[in-house]
Amino acid sequence: MRCEHTDYLELACIKGFELNVTTLDGESFTGKAKDIVYNEQKYQCLILVHNSESVAIPLETIAKLQSLTPNSFFSTLNLTD
């Protein structure tokens, strides 16, 4: 993941954007961007919260981010380009 992509993710967490995240294996997750943390395996993960449940998505597995919250920063980021 490029540095500017991480910057957009951090911004999404600070602003609490609703995101749709697609992983490299095609899984899709929707939720409010909460934080970027390290898991037990020392991978950086995006924490998404949906219906009071949190999911940790390793940053290296993210293929695409789509902001469902209207904003002037980004709408869709393809991380595999």
N, CA, C and O of each residue as an XYZ file, in Angstrom:
324
protein
N       0.845     -1.166      0.000
C       0.000      0.000      0.000
C       0.898      1.238      0.000
O       1.841      1.348      0.783
N       0.574      2.157     -0.897
C       1.359      3.384     -0.987
C       1.025      4.325      0.171
O      -0.055      4.255      0.756
N       1.958      5.191      0.480
C       1.831      6.117      1.610
C       0.579      6.979      1.495
O      -0.112      7.201      2.489
N       0.280      7.470      0.288
C      -0.908      8.328      0.146
C      -2.198      7.571      0.410
O      -3.180      8.161      0.860
N      -2.210      6.271      0.136
C      -3.395      5.471      0.445
C      -3.584      5.369      1.959
O      -4.700      5.470      2.467
N      -2.470      5.168      2.670
C      -2.538      5.122      4.129
C      -3.027      6.467      4.677
O      -3.803      6.513      5.632
N      -2.566      7.552      4.064
C      -3.014      8.883      4.485
C      -4.529      9.025      4.336
O      -5.194      9.561      5.222
N      -5.072      8.545      3.215
C      -6.523      8.603      3.010
C      -7.261      7.747      4.043
O      -8.318      8.137      4.538
N      -6.703      6.596      4.359
C      -7.323      5.735      5.378
C      -7.322      6.413      6.741
O      -8.320      6.370      7.459
N      -6.205      7.036      7.097
C      -6.133      7.745      8.374
C      -7.146      8.880      8.418
O      -7.798      9.098      9.439
N      -7.279      9.600      7.311
C      -8.263     10.673      7.219
C      -9.675     10.120      7.394
O     -10.495     10.706      8.101
N      -9.952      8.990      6.746
C     -11.268      8.361      6.864
C     -11.566      7.980      8.313
O     -12.703      8.099      8.769
N     -10.550      7.524      9.031
C     -10.728      7.169     10.440
C     -10.979      8.410     11.292
O     -11.859      8.412     12.152
N     -10.203      9.462     11.047
C     -10.375     10.695     11.816
C     -11.766     11.281     11.603
O     -12.416     11.727     12.548
N     -12.216     11.274     10.340
C     -13.518     11.860      9.998
C     -14.681     10.895     10.204
O     -15.840     11.308     10.157
N     -14.386      9.606     10.434
C     -15.444      8.620     10.651
C     -16.243      8.289      9.406
O     -17.456      8.087      9.473
N     -15.554      8.234      8.257
C     -16.236      7.925      7.001
C     -16.804      6.512      7.015
O     -16.225      5.597      7.601
N     -17.938      6.357      6.362
C     -18.503      5.043      6.068
C     -17.805      4.556      4.801
O     -17.810      5.247      3.782
N     -17.201      3.361      4.866
C     -16.446      2.820      3.743
C     -16.979      1.472      3.299
O     -17.544      0.715      4.088
N     -16.786      1.189      2.014
C     -16.936     -0.161      1.501
C     -15.539     -0.586      1.100
O     -14.897      0.065      0.275
N     -15.063     -1.684      1.686
C     -13.699     -2.175      1.466
C     -13.780     -3.521      0.770
O     -14.473     -4.430      1.229
N     -13.063     -3.642     -0.346
C     -12.983     -4.909     -1.070
C     -11.562     -5.432     -0.945
O     -10.596     -4.709     -1.191
N     -11.445     -6.705     -0.557
C     -10.125     -7.310     -0.383
C      -9.663     -7.964     -1.685
O     -10.437     -8.117     -2.630
N      -8.400     -8.342     -1.713
C      -7.821     -8.981     -2.899
C      -8.523    -10.273     -3.268
O      -8.552    -10.646     -4.441
N      -9.098    -10.974     -2.269
C      -9.799    -12.228     -2.560
C     -11.293    -12.020     -2.829
O     -12.050    -12.988     -2.903
N     -11.720    -10.747     -2.975
C     -13.098    -10.452     -3.375
C     -14.095    -10.249     -2.253
O     -15.259     -9.953     -2.520
N     -13.676    -10.399     -1.007
C     -14.589    -10.147      0.104
C     -14.874     -8.657      0.189
O     -14.023     -7.830     -0.140
N     -16.086     -8.322      0.636
C     -16.480     -6.927      0.761
C     -16.978     -6.662      2.174
O     -17.740     -7.449      2.735
N     -16.536     -5.539      2.743
C     -16.930     -5.142      4.094
C     -17.391     -3.694      4.054
O     -16.804     -2.865      3.358
N     -18.437     -3.396      4.800
C     -18.943     -2.036      4.903
C     -19.006     -1.656      6.369
O     -19.450     -2.442      7.206
N     -18.560     -0.443      6.676
C     -18.630      0.020      8.053
C     -17.964      1.370      8.204
O     -17.403      1.923      7.258
N     -18.040      1.882      9.412
C     -17.439      3.160      9.742
C     -15.961      2.947     10.059
O     -15.606      2.114     10.893
N     -15.105      3.714      9.379
C     -13.667      3.622      9.629
C     -13.385      4.124     11.037
O     -13.731      5.252     11.386
N     -12.758      3.281     11.836
C     -12.542      3.607     13.247
C     -11.076      3.889     13.571
O     -10.767      4.885     14.225
N     -10.170      3.017     13.118
C      -8.771      3.159     13.507
C      -7.906      2.250     12.643
O      -8.409      1.374     11.939
N      -6.594      2.475     12.707
C      -5.616      1.574     12.116
C      -4.748      1.080     13.268
O      -4.123      1.869     13.977
N      -4.722     -0.235     13.439
C      -4.011     -0.838     14.572
C      -3.176     -2.014     14.075
O      -3.337     -2.473     12.944
N      -2.286     -2.491     14.934
C      -1.536     -3.719     14.658
C      -2.235     -4.881     15.346
O      -2.630     -4.776     16.507
N      -2.388     -6.000     14.620
C      -2.970     -7.199     15.236
C      -1.873     -8.036     15.887
O      -0.715     -7.619     15.920
N      -2.225     -9.208     16.403
C      -1.257    -10.059     17.094
C      -0.134    -10.531     16.171
O       0.977    -10.795     16.631
N      -0.418    -10.640     14.877
C       0.592    -11.081     13.913
C       1.445     -9.910     13.410
O       2.264    -10.082     12.507
N       1.254     -8.720     13.996
C       2.019     -7.509     13.660
C       1.685     -6.934     12.284
O       2.507     -6.241     11.683
N       0.456     -7.227     11.775
C      -0.011     -6.628     10.532
C      -0.827     -5.387     10.862
O      -1.620     -5.388     11.804
N      -0.628     -4.321     10.077
C      -1.473     -3.142     10.239
C      -2.851     -3.463      9.701
O      -2.980     -4.004      8.603
N      -3.890     -3.131     10.469
C      -5.255     -3.446     10.090
C      -6.147     -2.220     10.200
O      -6.000     -1.409     11.115
N      -7.070     -2.097      9.260
C      -8.123     -1.108      9.325
C      -9.253     -1.684     10.150
O      -9.701     -2.802      9.898
N      -9.719     -0.928     11.136
C     -10.856     -1.359     11.943
C     -12.106     -0.686     11.389
O     -12.201      0.541     11.358
N     -13.063     -1.501     10.951
C     -14.369     -1.028     10.509
C     -15.399     -1.465     11.530
O     -15.333     -2.585     12.038
N     -16.360     -0.586     11.840
C     -17.423     -0.912     12.784
C     -18.752     -0.863     12.044
O     -19.091      0.132     11.403
N     -19.502     -1.969     12.150
C     -20.827     -2.066     11.530
C     -21.760     -2.763     12.516
O     -21.481     -3.873     12.968
N     -22.865     -2.106     12.843
C     -23.834     -2.657     13.804
C     -23.158     -3.088     15.101
O     -23.417     -4.180     15.607
N     -22.302     -2.240     15.632
C     -21.574     -2.465     16.893
C     -20.565     -3.598     16.845
O     -20.009     -3.964     17.880
N     -20.315     -4.159     15.679
C     -19.311     -5.199     15.529
C     -18.112     -4.641     14.785
O     -18.259     -3.918     13.800
N     -16.921     -4.985     15.266
C     -15.684     -4.526     14.634
C     -15.067     -5.636     13.811
O     -15.115     -6.808     14.184
N     -14.488     -5.253     12.690
C     -13.738     -6.193     11.861
C     -12.383     -5.543     11.579
O     -12.298     -4.350     11.288
N     -11.326     -6.354     11.672
C      -9.960     -5.896     11.405
C      -9.542     -6.435     10.042
O      -9.494     -7.647      9.835
N      -9.241     -5.528      9.115
C      -8.855     -5.916      7.764
C      -7.392     -5.536      7.558
O      -7.057     -4.351      7.565
N      -6.511     -6.529      7.373
C      -5.099     -6.203      7.134
C      -4.951     -5.295      5.913
O      -5.524     -5.567      4.858
N      -4.184     -4.221      6.063
C      -4.031     -3.254      4.980
C      -3.494     -3.888      3.714
O      -3.880     -3.499      2.611
N      -2.601     -4.868      3.861
C      -1.996     -5.498      2.681
C      -2.985     -6.329      1.870
O      -2.677     -6.728      0.747
N      -4.178     -6.598      2.427
C      -5.174     -7.392      1.708
C      -6.227     -6.529      1.026
O      -7.105     -7.065      0.349
N      -6.167     -5.207      1.184
C      -7.189     -4.322      0.631
C      -6.890     -4.021     -0.831
O      -5.791     -3.585     -1.173
N      -7.883     -4.258     -1.693
C      -7.751     -3.985     -3.125
C      -8.413     -2.662     -3.500
O      -7.912     -1.936     -4.358
N      -9.549     -2.347     -2.851
C     -10.308     -1.165     -3.240
C     -11.024     -0.570     -2.039
O     -11.559     -1.289     -1.195
N     -11.024      0.753     -1.978
C     -11.766      1.494     -0.955
C     -12.766      2.393     -1.648
O     -12.434      3.078     -2.615
N     -13.980      2.390     -1.156
C     -14.995      3.302     -1.666
C     -15.599      4.031     -0.482
O     -16.082      3.403      0.461
N     -15.574      5.368     -0.530
C     -16.186      6.151      0.537
C     -17.674      6.268      0.270
O     -18.087      6.737     -0.790
N     -18.477      5.842      1.228
C     -19.927      5.998      1.137
C     -20.363      7.316      1.755
O     -21.516      7.723      1.619
N     -19.432      7.981      2.436
C     -19.657      9.301      3.015
C     -19.179     10.332      1.993
O     -18.001     10.345      1.637
N     -20.079     11.193      1.519
C     -19.642     12.223      0.570
C     -18.542     13.086      1.191
O     -18.663     13.536      2.331
N     -17.471     13.312      0.432
C     -16.359     14.123      0.916
C     -15.573     14.662     -0.266
O     -15.764     14.220     -1.398
N     -14.692     15.614     -0.005
C     -13.892     16.225     -1.076
C     -12.510     15.592     -1.216
O     -11.693     16.074     -2.000
N     -12.235     14.530     -0.477
C     -10.904     13.926     -0.473
C     -10.779     12.752     -1.442
O      -9.835     12.698     -2.230
N     -11.723     11.811     -1.388
C     -11.696     10.673     -2.314
C     -13.071     10.030     -2.362
O     -13.870     10.153     -1.433
N     -13.326      9.343     -3.462
C     -14.567      8.565     -3.565
C     -14.221      7.083     -3.694
O     -14.742      6.257     -2.944
N     -13.346      6.743     -4.639
C     -12.905      5.356     -4.821
C     -11.387      5.332     -5.021
O     -10.837      6.107     -5.803
N     -10.729      4.435     -4.304
C      -9.290      4.230     -4.461
C      -9.040      2.782     -4.834
O      -9.439      1.870     -4.109
N      -8.378      2.570     -5.969
C      -7.951      1.230     -6.358
C      -6.510      1.067     -5.894
O      -5.607      1.727     -6.408
N      -6.300      0.196     -4.934
C      -4.993      0.052     -4.329
C      -4.081     -0.915     -5.063
O      -2.914     -1.062     -4.699
N      -4.589     -1.565     -6.077
C      -3.783     -2.524     -6.827
C      -3.177     -1.892     -8.085
O      -2.406     -2.543     -8.790
N      -3.513     -0.646     -8.367
C      -2.972      0.037     -9.557
C      -1.549      0.476     -9.337
O      -0.940      1.064    -10.230
